[in-house]
Amino acid sequence: MTLSALQEHHIEKALIARDSVEAVRLYSEALGCGLAHAKHEVDKILELLVVQKPAYFRYEPVEVYAQEETLTINRSGIGAFMLIAVAMYHFFAG
């Protein structure tokens, strides 16, 4: 038994969305096979898809670094706030 074009499309769509669990479920339901076999086959489909449509699987480190910098700024802002709060406490309570 083979996948129809529509079933292949839905599996590819799930893989492009990085939802491999959904892709395995779709494959398993479409062919009536076990999850282990479906995972093995979906992994093969993913390998082909990465080669055939690499634009969907490019890693974008710029966004990740921007998020990390924002977290660093937020942490240092909290640290500065705590330092000021402690200094004010000692000044007024002292």
Secondary structure as GFF3:
##gff-version 3
##sequence-region A 1 94
A	DSSP	alpha_helix	5	16	.	.	.	ID=ss1
A	DSSP	alpha_helix	20	31	.	.	.	ID=ss2
A	DSSP	alpha_helix	35	52	.	.	.	ID=ss3
A	DSSP	three_ten_helix	54	57	.	.	.	ID=ss4
A	DSSP	alpha_helix	61	93	.	.	.	ID=ss5
###
